[in-house]
């Protein structure tokens, strides 16, 4: 697969993580869909901690894709 397509997919996944992490800061909604890998973090820090981690993973993926694409040019 072309590297540009891979970077686009990584960037899109990063956007998805950020969008998925934003609702975890809402106090009126109980979170029911917790990724299994991040469940220990949810038990330790609650919904806000889970939202922060999801958004951090998303930002990291987006920055990785952007800087790798710029380095290719």
mmCIF file as Biopython writes it, N, C-alpha, C and O atoms, coordinates in Angstrom:
data_model
#
loop_
_atom_site.group_PDB
_atom_site.id
_atom_site.type_symbol
_atom_site.label_atom_id
_atom_site.label_alt_id
_atom_site.label_comp_id
_atom_site.label_asym_id
_atom_site.label_entity_id
_atom_site.label_seq_id
_atom_site.pdbx_PDB_ins_code
_atom_site.Cartn_x
_atom_site.Cartn_y
_atom_site.Cartn_z
_atom_site.occupancy
_atom_site.B_iso_or_equiv
_atom_site.auth_seq_id
_atom_site.auth_asym_id
_atom_site.pdbx_PDB_model_num
ATOM 1   N N  . UNK A ? 1  ? 0.845   -1.168 0.000  1.0 0.0 1  A 1 
ATOM 2   C CA . UNK A ? 1  ? 0.000   0.000  0.000  1.0 0.0 1  A 1 
ATOM 3   C C  . UNK A ? 1  ? 0.899   1.243  0.000  1.0 0.0 1  A 1 
ATOM 4   O O  . UNK A ? 1  ? 1.967   1.254  0.612  1.0 0.0 1  A 1 
ATOM 5   N N  . UNK A ? 2  ? 0.461   2.245  -0.672 1.0 0.0 2  A 1 
ATOM 6   C CA . UNK A ? 2  ? 1.215   3.492  -0.773 1.0 0.0 2  A 1 
ATOM 7   C C  . UNK A ? 2  ? 1.342   4.156  0.602  1.0 0.0 2  A 1 
ATOM 8   O O  . UNK A ? 2  ? 0.410   4.112  1.406  1.0 0.0 2  A 1 
ATOM 9   N N  . UNK A ? 3  ? 2.498   4.767  0.867  1.0 0.0 3  A 1 
ATOM 10  C CA . UNK A ? 3  ? 2.753   5.386  2.171  1.0 0.0 3  A 1 
ATOM 11  C C  . UNK A ? 3  ? 1.811   6.564  2.422  1.0 0.0 3  A 1 
ATOM 12  O O  . UNK A ? 3  ? 1.433   6.813  3.567  1.0 0.0 3  A 1 
ATOM 13  N N  . UNK A ? 4  ? 1.432   7.288  1.380  1.0 0.0 4  A 1 
ATOM 14  C CA . UNK A ? 4  ? 0.514   8.414  1.561  1.0 0.0 4  A 1 
ATOM 15  C C  . UNK A ? 4  ? -0.866  7.934  2.003  1.0 0.0 4  A 1 
ATOM 16  O O  . UNK A ? 4  ? -1.532  8.594  2.800  1.0 0.0 4  A 1 
ATOM 17  N N  . UNK A ? 5  ? -1.288  6.797  1.490  1.0 0.0 5  A 1 
ATOM 18  C CA . UNK A ? 5  ? -2.577  6.237  1.896  1.0 0.0 5  A 1 
ATOM 19  C C  . UNK A ? 5  ? -2.510  5.788  3.351  1.0 0.0 5  A 1 
ATOM 20  O O  . UNK A ? 5  ? -3.452  6.001  4.114  1.0 0.0 5  A 1 
ATOM 21  N N  . UNK A ? 6  ? -1.395  5.167  3.734  1.0 0.0 6  A 1 
ATOM 22  C CA . UNK A ? 6  ? -1.230  4.747  5.129  1.0 0.0 6  A 1 
ATOM 23  C C  . UNK A ? 6  ? -1.255  5.945  6.071  1.0 0.0 6  A 1 
ATOM 24  O O  . UNK A ? 6  ? -1.885  5.894  7.128  1.0 0.0 6  A 1 
ATOM 25  N N  . UNK A ? 7  ? -0.575  7.016  5.694  1.0 0.0 7  A 1 
ATOM 26  C CA . UNK A ? 7  ? -0.559  8.208  6.537  1.0 0.0 7  A 1 
ATOM 27  C C  . UNK A ? 7  ? -1.944  8.839  6.627  1.0 0.0 7  A 1 
ATOM 28  O O  . UNK A ? 7  ? -2.328  9.349  7.680  1.0 0.0 7  A 1 
ATOM 29  N N  . UNK A ? 8  ? -2.688  8.807  5.539  1.0 0.0 8  A 1 
ATOM 30  C CA . UNK A ? 8  ? -4.055  9.329  5.563  1.0 0.0 8  A 1 
ATOM 31  C C  . UNK A ? 8  ? -4.930  8.498  6.502  1.0 0.0 8  A 1 
ATOM 32  O O  . UNK A ? 8  ? -5.751  9.048  7.236  1.0 0.0 8  A 1 
ATOM 33  N N  . UNK A ? 9  ? -4.755  7.181  6.480  1.0 0.0 9  A 1 
ATOM 34  C CA . UNK A ? 9  ? -5.523  6.311  7.369  1.0 0.0 9  A 1 
ATOM 35  C C  . UNK A ? 9  ? -5.157  6.581  8.830  1.0 0.0 9  A 1 
ATOM 36  O O  . UNK A ? 9  ? -6.040  6.638  9.686  1.0 0.0 9  A 1 
ATOM 37  N N  . UNK A ? 10 ? -3.864  6.749  9.121  1.0 0.0 10 A 1 
ATOM 38  C CA . UNK A ? 10 ? -3.428  7.052  10.488 1.0 0.0 10 A 1 
ATOM 39  C C  . UNK A ? 10 ? -4.005  8.390  10.942 1.0 0.0 10 A 1 
ATOM 40  O O  . UNK A ? 10 ? -4.456  8.519  12.080 1.0 0.0 10 A 1 
ATOM 41  N N  . UNK A ? 11 ? -3.991  9.389  10.050 1.0 0.0 11 A 1 
ATOM 42  C CA . UNK A ? 11 ? -4.547  10.699 10.384 1.0 0.0 11 A 1 
ATOM 43  C C  . UNK A ? 11 ? -6.044  10.592 10.670 1.0 0.0 11 A 1 
ATOM 44  O O  . UNK A ? 11 ? -6.542  11.200 11.618 1.0 0.0 11 A 1 
ATOM 45  N N  . UNK A ? 12 ? -6.754  9.826  9.858  1.0 0.0 12 A 1 
ATOM 46  C CA . UNK A ? 12 ? -8.190  9.646  10.053 1.0 0.0 12 A 1 
ATOM 47  C C  . UNK A ? 12 ? -8.484  8.931  11.371 1.0 0.0 12 A 1 
ATOM 48  O O  . UNK A ? 12 ? -9.434  9.287  12.069 1.0 0.0 12 A 1 
ATOM 49  N N  . UNK A ? 13 ? -7.678  7.932  11.715 1.0 0.0 13 A 1 
ATOM 50  C CA . UNK A ? 13 ? -7.849  7.260  13.003 1.0 0.0 13 A 1 
ATOM 51  C C  . UNK A ? 13 ? -7.600  8.221  14.161 1.0 0.0 13 A 1 
ATOM 52  O O  . UNK A ? 13 ? -8.281  8.152  15.184 1.0 0.0 13 A 1 
ATOM 53  N N  . UNK A ? 14 ? -6.632  9.114  14.003 1.0 0.0 14 A 1 
ATOM 54  C CA . UNK A ? 14 ? -6.369  10.116 15.034 1.0 0.0 14 A 1 
ATOM 55  C C  . UNK A ? 14 ? -7.559  11.027 15.250 1.0 0.0 14 A 1 
ATOM 56  O O  . UNK A ? 14 ? -7.914  11.340 16.386 1.0 0.0 14 A 1 
ATOM 57  N N  . UNK A ? 15 ? -8.176  11.453 14.158 1.0 0.0 15 A 1 
ATOM 58  C CA . UNK A ? 15 ? -9.381  12.279 14.271 1.0 0.0 15 A 1 
ATOM 59  C C  . UNK A ? 15 ? -10.485 11.497 14.980 1.0 0.0 15 A 1 
ATOM 60  O O  . UNK A ? 15 ? -11.211 12.047 15.808 1.0 0.0 15 A 1 
ATOM 61  N N  . UNK A ? 16 ? -10.603 10.220 14.652 1.0 0.0 16 A 1 
ATOM 62  C CA . UNK A ? 16 ? -11.608 9.383  15.303 1.0 0.0 16 A 1 
ATOM 63  C C  . UNK A ? 16 ? -11.384 9.253  16.798 1.0 0.0 16 A 1 
ATOM 64  O O  . UNK A ? 16 ? -12.337 9.302  17.577 1.0 0.0 16 A 1 
ATOM 65  N N  . UNK A ? 17 ? -10.123 9.085  17.210 1.0 0.0 17 A 1 
ATOM 66  C CA . UNK A ? 17 ? -9.821  9.001  18.641 1.0 0.0 17 A 1 
ATOM 67  C C  . UNK A ? 17 ? -10.178 10.301 19.358 1.0 0.0 17 A 1 
ATOM 68  O O  . UNK A ? 17 ? -10.728 10.274 20.459 1.0 0.0 17 A 1 
ATOM 69  N N  . UNK A ? 18 ? -9.868  11.431 18.740 1.0 0.0 18 A 1 
ATOM 70  C CA . UNK A ? 18 ? -10.188 12.718 19.372 1.0 0.0 18 A 1 
ATOM 71  C C  . UNK A ? 18 ? -11.702 12.882 19.489 1.0 0.0 18 A 1 
ATOM 72  O O  . UNK A ? 18 ? -12.204 13.300 20.532 1.0 0.0 18 A 1 
ATOM 73  N N  . UNK A ? 19 ? -12.419 12.558 18.432 1.0 0.0 19 A 1 
ATOM 74  C CA . UNK A ? 19 ? -13.878 12.679 18.462 1.0 0.0 19 A 1 
ATOM 75  C C  . UNK A ? 19 ? -14.484 11.710 19.474 1.0 0.0 19 A 1 
ATOM 76  O O  . UNK A ? 19 ? -15.461 12.044 20.144 1.0 0.0 19 A 1 
ATOM 77  N N  . UNK A ? 20 ? -13.909 10.511 19.590 1.0 0.0 20 A 1 
ATOM 78  C CA . UNK A ? 20 ? -14.412 9.522  20.550 1.0 0.0 20 A 1 
ATOM 79  C C  . UNK A ? 20 ? -14.085 9.922  21.985 1.0 0.0 20 A 1 
ATOM 80  O O  . UNK A ? 20 ? -14.803 9.535  22.907 1.0 0.0 20 A 1 
ATOM 81  N N  . UNK A ? 21 ? -13.015 10.689 22.194 1.0 0.0 21 A 1 
ATOM 82  C CA . UNK A ? 21 ? -12.616 11.082 23.538 1.0 0.0 21 A 1 
ATOM 83  C C  . UNK A ? 21 ? -13.363 12.278 24.088 1.0 0.0 21 A 1 
ATOM 84  O O  . UNK A ? 21 ? -13.481 12.420 25.305 1.0 0.0 21 A 1 
ATOM 85  N N  . UNK A ? 22 ? -13.872 13.144 23.223 1.0 0.0 22 A 1 
ATOM 86  C CA . UNK A ? 22 ? -14.540 14.369 23.676 1.0 0.0 22 A 1 
ATOM 87  C C  . UNK A ? 22 ? -15.785 14.089 24.528 1.0 0.0 22 A 1 
ATOM 88  O O  . UNK A ? 22 ? -15.941 14.749 25.556 1.0 0.0 22 A 1 
ATOM 89  N N  . UNK A ? 23 ? -16.675 13.163 24.176 1.0 0.0 23 A 1 
ATOM 90  C CA . UNK A ? 23 ? -17.878 12.956 25.010 1.0 0.0 23 A 1 
ATOM 91  C C  . UNK A ? 23 ? -17.595 12.414 26.408 1.0 0.0 23 A 1 
ATOM 92  O O  . UNK A ? 23 ? -18.481 12.445 27.262 1.0 0.0 23 A 1 
ATOM 93  N N  . UNK A ? 24 ? -16.398 11.924 26.662 1.0 0.0 24 A 1 
ATOM 94  C CA . UNK A ? 24 ? -16.097 11.386 27.987 1.0 0.0 24 A 1 
ATOM 95  C C  . UNK A ? 24 ? -15.992 12.481 29.045 1.0 0.0 24 A 1 
ATOM 96  O O  . UNK A ? 24 ? -15.934 12.170 30.235 1.0 0.0 24 A 1 
ATOM 97  N N  . UNK A ? 25 ? -15.965 13.746 28.649 1.0 0.0 25 A 1 
ATOM 98  C CA . UNK A ? 25 ? -15.929 14.846 29.603 1.0 0.0 25 A 1 
ATOM 99  C C  . UNK A ? 25 ? -17.326 15.285 30.026 1.0 0.0 25 A 1 
ATOM 100 O O  . UNK A ? 25 ? -17.463 16.092 30.946 1.0 0.0 25 A 1 
ATOM 101 N N  . UNK A ? 26 ? -18.351 14.776 29.381 1.0 0.0 26 A 1 
ATOM 102 C CA . UNK A ? 26 ? -19.727 15.157 29.678 1.0 0.0 26 A 1 
ATOM 103 C C  . UNK A ? 26 ? -20.198 14.460 30.956 1.0 0.0 26 A 1 
ATOM 104 O O  . UNK A ? 26 ? -20.157 13.232 31.026 1.0 0.0 26 A 1 
ATOM 105 N N  . UNK A ? 27 ? -20.646 15.216 31.977 1.0 0.0 27 A 1 
ATOM 106 C CA . UNK A ? 27 ? -21.041 14.582 33.242 1.0 0.0 27 A 1 
ATOM 107 C C  . UNK A ? 27 ? -22.408 13.897 33.193 1.0 0.0 27 A 1 
ATOM 108 O O  . UNK A ? 27 ? -22.669 12.998 33.992 1.0 0.0 27 A 1 
ATOM 109 N N  . UNK A ? 28 ? -23.279 14.300 32.277 1.0 0.0 28 A 1 
ATOM 110 C CA . UNK A ? 28 ? -24.632 13.750 32.287 1.0 0.0 28 A 1 
ATOM 111 C C  . UNK A ? 28 ? -24.742 12.417 31.560 1.0 0.0 28 A 1 
ATOM 112 O O  . UNK A ? 28 ? -25.772 11.750 31.664 1.0 0.0 28 A 1 
ATOM 113 N N  . UNK A ? 29 ? -23.721 12.016 30.834 1.0 0.0 29 A 1 
ATOM 114 C CA . UNK A ? 29 ? -23.795 10.772 30.072 1.0 0.0 29 A 1 
ATOM 115 C C  . UNK A ? 29 ? -22.881 9.731  30.714 1.0 0.0 29 A 1 
ATOM 116 O O  . UNK A ? 29 ? -21.702 9.991  30.956 1.0 0.0 29 A 1 
ATOM 117 N N  . UNK A ? 30 ? -23.426 8.574  30.981 1.0 0.0 30 A 1 
ATOM 118 C CA . UNK A ? 30 ? -22.623 7.475  31.517 1.0 0.0 30 A 1 
ATOM 119 C C  . UNK A ? 30 ? -21.928 6.775  30.350 1.0 0.0 30 A 1 
ATOM 120 O O  . UNK A ? 30 ? -22.558 6.455  29.342 1.0 0.0 30 A 1 
ATOM 121 N N  . UNK A ? 31 ? -20.660 6.550  30.495 1.0 0.0 31 A 1 
ATOM 122 C CA . UNK A ? 31 ? -19.873 5.929  29.432 1.0 0.0 31 A 1 
ATOM 123 C C  . UNK A ? 31 ? -20.087 4.424  29.480 1.0 0.0 31 A 1 
ATOM 124 O O  . UNK A ? 31 ? -19.860 3.794  30.513 1.0 0.0 31 A 1 
ATOM 125 N N  . UNK A ? 32 ? -20.521 3.850  28.369 1.0 0.0 32 A 1 
ATOM 126 C CA . UNK A ? 32 ? -20.736 2.410  28.330 1.0 0.0 32 A 1 
ATOM 127 C C  . UNK A ? 32 ? -19.756 1.711  27.403 1.0 0.0 32 A 1 
ATOM 128 O O  . UNK A ? 32 ? -19.511 0.516  27.565 1.0 0.0 32 A 1 
ATOM 129 N N  . UNK A ? 33 ? -19.195 2.412  26.450 1.0 0.0 33 A 1 
ATOM 130 C CA . UNK A ? 33 ? -18.267 1.797  25.501 1.0 0.0 33 A 1 
ATOM 131 C C  . UNK A ? 33 ? -16.841 2.184  25.873 1.0 0.0 33 A 1 
ATOM 132 O O  . UNK A ? 33 ? -16.355 3.251  25.497 1.0 0.0 33 A 1 
ATOM 133 N N  . UNK A ? 34 ? -16.186 1.314  26.606 1.0 0.0 34 A 1 
ATOM 134 C CA . UNK A ? 34 ? -14.820 1.569  27.040 1.0 0.0 34 A 1 
ATOM 135 C C  . UNK A ? 34 ? -13.921 0.564  26.335 1.0 0.0 34 A 1 
ATOM 136 O O  . UNK A ? 34 ? -14.171 -0.639 26.420 1.0 0.0 34 A 1 
ATOM 137 N N  . UNK A ? 35 ? -12.884 1.021  25.643 1.0 0.0 35 A 1 
ATOM 138 C CA . UNK A ? 35 ? -11.955 0.071  25.023 1.0 0.0 35 A 1 
ATOM 139 C C  . UNK A ? 35 ? -11.324 -0.833 26.083 1.0 0.0 35 A 1 
ATOM 140 O O  . UNK A ? 35 ? -10.917 -0.365 27.146 1.0 0.0 35 A 1 
ATOM 141 N N  . UNK A ? 36 ? -11.248 -2.114 25.785 1.0 0.0 36 A 1 
ATOM 142 C CA . UNK A ? 36 ? -10.760 -3.093 26.750 1.0 0.0 36 A 1 
ATOM 143 C C  . UNK A ? 36 ? -9.330  -2.807 27.191 1.0 0.0 36 A 1 
ATOM 144 O O  . UNK A ? 36 ? -8.984  -3.037 28.350 1.0 0.0 36 A 1 
ATOM 145 N N  . UNK A ? 37 ? -8.507  -2.316 26.295 1.0 0.0 37 A 1 
ATOM 146 C CA . UNK A ? 37 ? -7.115  -2.020 26.623 1.0 0.0 37 A 1 
ATOM 147 C C  . UNK A ? 37 ? -7.027  -0.873 27.629 1.0 0.0 37 A 1 
ATOM 148 O O  . UNK A ? 37 ? -6.132  -0.855 28.475 1.0 0.0 37 A 1 
ATOM 149 N N  . UNK A ? 38 ? -7.952  0.082  27.539 1.0 0.0 38 A 1 
ATOM 150 C CA . UNK A ? 38 ? -7.914  1.256  28.407 1.0 0.0 38 A 1 
ATOM 151 C C  . UNK A ? 38 ? -8.777  1.112  29.664 1.0 0.0 38 A 1 
ATOM 152 O O  . UNK A ? 38 ? -8.924  2.076  30.416 1.0 0.0 38 A 1 
ATOM 153 N N  . UNK A ? 39 ? -9.349  -0.069 29.906 1.0 0.0 39 A 1 
ATOM 154 C CA . UNK A ? 39 ? -10.228 -0.241 31.063 1.0 0.0 39 A 1 
ATOM 155 C C  . UNK A ? 39 ? -9.516  -0.036 32.401 1.0 0.0 39 A 1 
ATOM 156 O O  . UNK A ? 39 ? -10.104 0.575  33.293 1.0 0.0 39 A 1 
ATOM 157 N N  . UNK A ? 40 ? -8.273  -0.517 32.589 1.0 0.0 40 A 1 
ATOM 158 C CA . UNK A ? 40 ? -7.594  -0.220 33.865 1.0 0.0 40 A 1 
ATOM 159 C C  . UNK A ? 40 ? -7.414  1.281  34.104 1.0 0.0 40 A 1 
ATOM 160 O O  . UNK A ? 40 ? -7.487  1.747  35.241 1.0 0.0 40 A 1 
ATOM 161 N N  . UNK A ? 41 ? -7.180  2.025  33.041 1.0 0.0 41 A 1 
ATOM 162 C CA . UNK A ? 41 ? -7.062  3.471  33.171 1.0 0.0 41 A 1 
ATOM 163 C C  . UNK A ? 41 ? -8.404  4.081  33.570 1.0 0.0 41 A 1 
ATOM 164 O O  . UNK A ? 41 ? -8.451  5.024  34.361 1.0 0.0 41 A 1 
ATOM 165 N N  . UNK A ? 42 ? -9.494  3.541  33.022 1.0 0.0 42 A 1 
ATOM 166 C CA . UNK A ? 42 ? -10.830 4.015  33.376 1.0 0.0 42 A 1 
ATOM 167 C C  . UNK A ? 42 ? -11.127 3.756  34.855 1.0 0.0 42 A 1 
ATOM 168 O O  . UNK A ? 42 ? -11.704 4.607  35.532 1.0 0.0 42 A 1 
ATOM 169 N N  . UNK A ? 43 ? -10.731 2.577  35.357 1.0 0.0 43 A 1 
ATOM 170 C CA . UNK A ? 43 ? -10.955 2.277  36.773 1.0 0.0 43 A 1 
ATOM 171 C C  . UNK A ? 43 ? -10.161 3.215  37.672 1.0 0.0 43 A 1 
ATOM 172 O O  . UNK A ? 43 ? -10.633 3.602  38.742 1.0 0.0 43 A 1 
ATOM 173 N N  . UNK A ? 44 ? -8.965  3.577  37.244 1.0 0.0 44 A 1 
ATOM 174 C CA . UNK A ? 44 ? -8.091  4.411  38.071 1.0 0.0 44 A 1 
ATOM 175 C C  . UNK A ? 44 ? -8.498  5.890  38.047 1.0 0.0 44 A 1 
ATOM 176 O O  . UNK A ? 44 ? -8.560  6.532  39.096 1.0 0.0 44 A 1 
ATOM 177 N N  . UNK A ? 45 ? -8.777  6.433  36.850 1.0 0.0 45 A 1 
ATOM 178 C CA . UNK A ? 45 ? -8.977  7.879  36.700 1.0 0.0 45 A 1 
ATOM 179 C C  . UNK A ? 45 ? -10.389 8.288  36.308 1.0 0.0 45 A 1 
ATOM 180 O O  . UNK A ? 45 ? -10.695 9.481  36.317 1.0 0.0 45 A 1 
ATOM 181 N N  . UNK A ? 46 ? -11.255 7.352  35.968 1.0 0.0 46 A 1 
ATOM 182 C CA . UNK A ? 46 ? -12.629 7.687  35.618 1.0 0.0 46 A 1 
ATOM 183 C C  . UNK A ? 46 ? -12.772 8.123  34.167 1.0 0.0 46 A 1 
ATOM 184 O O  . UNK A ? 46 ? -11.882 7.913  33.343 1.0 0.0 46 A 1 
ATOM 185 N N  . UNK A ? 47 ? -13.913 8.734  33.877 1.0 0.0 47 A 1 
ATOM 186 C CA . UNK A ? 47 ? -14.213 9.085  32.490 1.0 0.0 47 A 1 
ATOM 187 C C  . UNK A ? 47 ? -13.333 10.215 31.973 1.0 0.0 47 A 1 
ATOM 188 O O  . UNK A ? 47 ? -12.980 10.228 30.794 1.0 0.0 47 A 1 
ATOM 189 N N  . UNK A ? 48 ? -12.978 11.154 32.825 1.0 0.0 48 A 1 
ATOM 190 C CA . UNK A ? 48 ? -12.141 12.271 32.373 1.0 0.0 48 A 1 
ATOM 191 C C  . UNK A ? 48 ? -10.747 11.782 31.994 1.0 0.0 48 A 1 
ATOM 192 O O  . UNK A ? 48 ? -10.180 12.239 31.001 1.0 0.0 48 A 1 
ATOM 193 N N  . UNK A ? 49 ? -10.197 10.870 32.764 1.0 0.0 49 A 1 
ATOM 194 C CA . UNK A ? 49 ? -8.884  10.316 32.436 1.0 0.0 49 A 1 
ATOM 195 C C  . UNK A ? 49 ? -8.912  9.552  31.130 1.0 0.0 49 A 1 
ATOM 196 O O  . UNK A ? 49 ? -7.977  9.627  30.333 1.0 0.0 49 A 1 
ATOM 197 N N  . UNK A ? 50 ? -10.001 8.810  30.912 1.0 0.0 50 A 1 
ATOM 198 C CA . UNK A ? 50 ? -10.147 8.076  29.660 1.0 0.0 50 A 1 
ATOM 199 C C  . UNK A ? 50 ? -10.261 9.034  28.480 1.0 0.0 50 A 1 
ATOM 200 O O  . UNK A ? 50 ? -9.684  8.786  27.421 1.0 0.0 50 A 1 
ATOM 201 N N  . UNK A ? 51 ? -10.994 10.117 28.655 1.0 0.0 51 A 1 
ATOM 202 C CA . UNK A ? 51 ? -11.109 11.115 27.593 1.0 0.0 51 A 1 
ATOM 203 C C  . UNK A ? 51 ? -9.783  11.771 27.268 1.0 0.0 51 A 1 
ATOM 204 O O  . UNK A ? 51 ? -9.468  11.999 26.100 1.0 0.0 51 A 1 
ATOM 205 N N  . UNK A ? 52 ? -9.000  12.078 28.299 1.0 0.0 52 A 1 
ATOM 206 C CA . UNK A ? 52 ? -7.689  12.697 28.078 1.0 0.0 52 A 1 
ATOM 207 C C  . UNK A ? 52 ? -6.774  11.755 27.314 1.0 0.0 52 A 1 
ATOM 208 O O  . UNK A ? 52 ? -6.082  12.176 26.387 1.0 0.0 52 A 1 
ATOM 209 N N  . UNK A ? 53 ? -6.765  10.478 27.697 1.0 0.0 53 A 1 
ATOM 210 C CA . UNK A ? 53 ? -5.893  9.515  27.018 1.0 0.0 53 A 1 
ATOM 211 C C  . UNK A ? 53 ? -6.318  9.320  25.571 1.0 0.0 53 A 1 
ATOM 212 O O  . UNK A ? 53 ? -5.468  9.276  24.682 1.0 0.0 53 A 1 
ATOM 213 N N  . UNK A ? 54 ? -7.606  9.202  25.319 1.0 0.0 54 A 1 
ATOM 214 C CA . UNK A ? 54 ? -8.075  9.030  23.944 1.0 0.0 54 A 1 
ATOM 215 C C  . UNK A ? 54 ? -7.717  10.240 23.084 1.0 0.0 54 A 1 
ATOM 216 O O  . UNK A ? 54 ? -7.305  10.088 21.934 1.0 0.0 54 A 1 
ATOM 217 N N  . UNK A ? 55 ? -7.874  11.430 23.635 1.0 0.0 55 A 1 
ATOM 218 C CA . UNK A ? 55 ? -7.525  12.623 22.868 1.0 0.0 55 A 1 
ATOM 219 C C  . UNK A ? 55 ? -6.015  12.721 22.655 1.0 0.0 55 A 1 
ATOM 220 O O  . UNK A ? 55 ? -5.576  13.159 21.592 1.0 0.0 55 A 1 
ATOM 221 N N  . UNK A ? 56 ? -5.218  12.324 23.637 1.0 0.0 56 A 1 
ATOM 222 C CA . UNK A ? 56 ? -3.763  12.358 23.482 1.0 0.0 56 A 1 
ATOM 223 C C  . UNK A ? 56 ? -3.307  11.367 22.418 1.0 0.0 56 A 1 
ATOM 224 O O  . UNK A ? 56 ? -2.420  11.676 21.623 1.0 0.0 56 A 1 
ATOM 225 N N  . UNK A ? 57 ? -3.908  10.176 22.398 1.0 0.0 57 A 1 
ATOM 226 C CA . UNK A ? 57 ? -3.572  9.194  21.365 1.0 0.0 57 A 1 
ATOM 227 C C  . UNK A ? 57 ? -3.939  9.741  19.991 1.0 0.0 57 A 1 
ATOM 228 O O  . UNK A ? 57 ? -3.178  9.591  19.035 1.0 0.0 57 A 1 
ATOM 229 N N  . UNK A ? 58 ? -5.102  10.374 19.892 1.0 0.0 58 A 1 
ATOM 230 C CA . UNK A ? 58 ? -5.528  10.939 18.614 1.0 0.0 58 A 1 
ATOM 231 C C  . UNK A ? 58 ? -4.615  12.044 18.127 1.0 0.0 58 A 1 
ATOM 232 O O  . UNK A ? 58 ? -4.267  12.086 16.947 1.0 0.0 58 A 1 
ATOM 233 N N  . UNK A ? 59 ? -4.224  12.938 19.019 1.0 0.0 59 A 1 
ATOM 234 C CA . UNK A ? 59 ? -3.322  14.031 18.631 1.0 0.0 59 A 1 
ATOM 235 C C  . UNK A ? 59 ? -1.965  13.470 18.219 1.0 0.0 59 A 1 
ATOM 236 O O  . UNK A ? 59 ? -1.366  13.944 17.254 1.0 0.0 59 A 1 
ATOM 237 N N  . UNK A ? 60 ? -1.473  12.460 18.948 1.0 0.0 60 A 1 
ATOM 238 C CA . UNK A ? 60 ? -0.201  11.838 18.585 1.0 0.0 60 A 1 
ATOM 239 C C  . UNK A ? 60 ? -0.271  11.225 17.190 1.0 0.0 60 A 1 
ATOM 240 O O  . UNK A ? 60 ? 0.653   11.396 16.395 1.0 0.0 60 A 1 
ATOM 241 N N  . UNK A ? 61 ? -1.354  10.512 16.883 1.0 0.0 61 A 1 
ATOM 242 C CA . UNK A ? 61 ? -1.504  9.902  15.555 1.0 0.0 61 A 1 
ATOM 243 C C  . UNK A ? 61 ? -1.543  10.965 14.462 1.0 0.0 61 A 1 
ATOM 244 O O  . UNK A ? 61 ? -0.917  10.808 13.414 1.0 0.0 61 A 1 
ATOM 245 N N  . UNK A ? 62 ? -2.277  12.041 14.709 1.0 0.0 62 A 1 
ATOM 246 C CA . UNK A ? 62 ? -2.367  13.099 13.699 1.0 0.0 62 A 1 
ATOM 247 C C  . UNK A ? 62 ? -1.021  13.775 13.484 1.0 0.0 62 A 1 
ATOM 248 O O  . UNK A ? 62 ? -0.626  14.014 12.343 1.0 0.0 62 A 1 
ATOM 249 N N  . UNK A ? 63 ? -0.310  14.087 14.570 1.0 0.0 63 A 1 
ATOM 250 C CA . UNK A ? 63 ? 0.997   14.735 14.427 1.0 0.0 63 A 1 
ATOM 251 C C  . UNK A ? 63 ? 2.009   13.813 13.760 1.0 0.0 63 A 1 
ATOM 252 O O  . UNK A ? 63 ? 2.828   14.265 12.958 1.0 0.0 63 A 1 
ATOM 253 N N  . UNK A ? 64 ? 1.958   12.526 14.085 1.0 0.0 64 A 1 
ATOM 254 C CA . UNK A ? 64 ? 2.854   11.568 13.443 1.0 0.0 64 A 1 
ATOM 255 C C  . UNK A ? 64 ? 2.619   11.543 11.934 1.0 0.0 64 A 1 
ATOM 256 O O  . UNK A ? 64 ? 3.573   11.566 11.156 1.0 0.0 64 A 1 
ATOM 257 N N  . UNK A ? 65 ? 1.351   11.498 11.522 1.0 0.0 65 A 1 
ATOM 258 C CA . UNK A ? 65 ? 1.040   11.454 10.097 1.0 0.0 65 A 1 
ATOM 259 C C  . UNK A ? 65 ? 1.463   12.746 9.399  1.0 0.0 65 A 1 
ATOM 260 O O  . UNK A ? 65 ? 1.993   12.701 8.289  1.0 0.0 65 A 1 
ATOM 261 N N  . UNK A ? 66 ? 1.238   13.883 10.029 1.0 0.0 66 A 1 
ATOM 262 C CA . UNK A ? 66 ? 1.594   15.166 9.411  1.0 0.0 66 A 1 
ATOM 263 C C  . UNK A ? 66 ? 3.098   15.296 9.251  1.0 0.0 66 A 1 
ATOM 264 O O  . UNK A ? 66 ? 3.579   15.638 8.170  1.0 0.0 66 A 1 
ATOM 265 N N  . UNK A ? 67 ? 3.855   15.026 10.324 1.0 0.0 67 A 1 
ATOM 266 C CA . UNK A ? 67 ? 5.304   15.207 10.248 1.0 0.0 67 A 1 
ATOM 267 C C  . UNK A ? 67 ? 5.972   14.175 9.346  1.0 0.0 67 A 1 
ATOM 268 O O  . UNK A ? 67 ? 6.973   14.484 8.698  1.0 0.0 67 A 1 
ATOM 269 N N  . UNK A ? 68 ? 5.441   12.964 9.292  1.0 0.0 68 A 1 
ATOM 270 C CA . UNK A ? 68 ? 5.988   11.965 8.376  1.0 0.0 68 A 1 
ATOM 271 C C  . UNK A ? 68 ? 5.718   12.367 6.935  1.0 0.0 68 A 1 
ATOM 272 O O  . UNK A ? 68 ? 6.578   12.190 6.072  1.0 0.0 68 A 1 
ATOM 273 N N  . UNK A ? 69 ? 4.544   12.902 6.664  1.0 0.0 69 A 1 
ATOM 274 C CA . UNK A ? 69 ? 4.226   13.355 5.311  1.0 0.0 69 A 1 
ATOM 275 C C  . UNK A ? 69 ? 5.125   14.524 4.902  1.0 0.0 69 A 1 
ATOM 276 O O  . UNK A ? 69 ? 5.602   14.574 3.768  1.0 0.0 69 A 1 
ATOM 277 N N  . UNK A ? 70 ? 5.356   15.464 5.823  1.0 0.0 70 A 1 
ATOM 278 C CA . UNK A ? 70 ? 6.221   16.609 5.503  1.0 0.0 70 A 1 
ATOM 279 C C  . UNK A ? 70 ? 7.659   16.168 5.275  1.0 0.0 70 A 1 
ATOM 280 O O  . UNK A ? 70 ? 8.353   16.736 4.432  1.0 0.0 70 A 1 
ATOM 281 N N  . UNK A ? 71 ? 8.114   15.163 6.015  1.0 0.0 71 A 1 
ATOM 282 C CA . UNK A ? 71 ? 9.477   14.674 5.852  1.0 0.0 71 A 1 
ATOM 283 C C  . UNK A ? 71 ? 9.657   13.972 4.501  1.0 0.0 71 A 1 
ATOM 284 O O  . UNK A ? 71 ? 10.764  13.942 3.962  1.0 0.0 71 A 1 
ATOM 285 N N  . UNK A ? 72 ? 8.575   13.408 3.954  1.0 0.0 72 A 1 
ATOM 286 C CA . UNK A ? 72 ? 8.656   12.725 2.658  1.0 0.0 72 A 1 
ATOM 287 C C  . UNK A ? 72 ? 8.897   13.703 1.521  1.0 0.0 72 A 1 
ATOM 288 O O  . UNK A ? 72 ? 9.553   13.349 0.542  1.0 0.0 72 A 1 
ATOM 289 N N  . UNK A ? 73 ? 8.389   14.910 1.621  1.0 0.0 73 A 1 
ATOM 290 C CA . UNK A ? 73 ? 8.487   15.874 0.518  1.0 0.0 73 A 1 
ATOM 291 C C  . UNK A ? 73 ? 9.857   16.420 0.358  1.0 0.0 73 A 1 
ATOM 292 O O  . UNK A ? 73 ? 10.095  17.241 -0.528 1.0 0.0 73 A 1 
#
